[in-house]
Amino acid sequence: MSSIWIAVIGSSITAFLNKYIGHSVPEKWLDKPRIKNINTLVPIVLLSALIGVQTFANKQELVIDQRLVGVSVALIALKLKASFPVVVLAAAVSSAAVYNLF
């Protein structure tokens, strides 16, 4: 068995155990206000970190390119309360325009 298969099986078992343990937590532990606040913020933090890494990283380099323009336009569109398709389209068009110009 190759090391890749060992890693796949090991990570699968770890993912299963994490889900099982998460479902086994008593509900009274999760009803605390502090835990509820943390649980509502975790997806936001993870998505923000993913966006940051995908925007400013290229393999192991820190880069600033057209992706920064796209994210900036998306943030401005969100601030102006644009709908989701408008935000995505504006970010894609602005990013593509900067990419083609430079």
C-alpha positions, -999 to 999 in steps of 0.1 A, spaced: 0 0 0 15 34 -10 19 63 13 -9 82 -6 -34 55 2 -23 55 39 -28 93 40 -63 91 23 -75 64 47 -60 82 77 -76 115 68 -110 97 61 -109 81 95 -100 114 111 -129 132 93 -153 105 104 -142 107 140 -144 145 140 -180 143 127 -189 115 152 -175 133 182 -192 166 170 -226 148 170 -219 132 203 -215 165 222 -244 170 247 -268 197 237 -265 214 271 -228 222 263 -239 238 230 -266 260 245 -242 283 262 -242 318 247 -204 319 243 -204 287 223 -233 299 201 -214 331 193 -182 311 184 -202 287 163 -218 315 143 -184 331 136 -164 301 126 -178 298 90 -172 335 85 -136 333 97 -129 302 76 -144 317 44 -124 350 50 -92 331 55 -99 311 23 -105 343 3 -74 359 17 -52 329 8 -67 326 -27 -64 363 -33 -28 370 -21 -10 337 -25 5 319 -55 20 287 -43 45 300 -17 47 336 -29 28 366 -17 13 383 -48 -8 414 -56 -25 412 -89 -59 414 -106 -75 392 -80 -71 421 -55 -91 443 -78 -118 417 -81 -121 413 -43 -121 451 -38 -149 456 -63 -169 428 -47 -164 444 -13 -176 477 -26 -206 461 -43 -215 443 -11 -212 476 8 -237 491 -16 -260 461 -10 -259 447 -45 -274 413 -51 -251 383 -52 -251 378 -90 -242 415 -94 -213 412 -69 -199 381 -87 -203 396 -121 -187 429 -111 -158 412 -95 -152 389 -125 -155 417 -151 -132 441 -131 -106 413 -125 -107 403 -162 -103 439 -173 -73 445 -152 -58 412 -163 -62 421 -199 -49 456 -195 -17 447 -178 
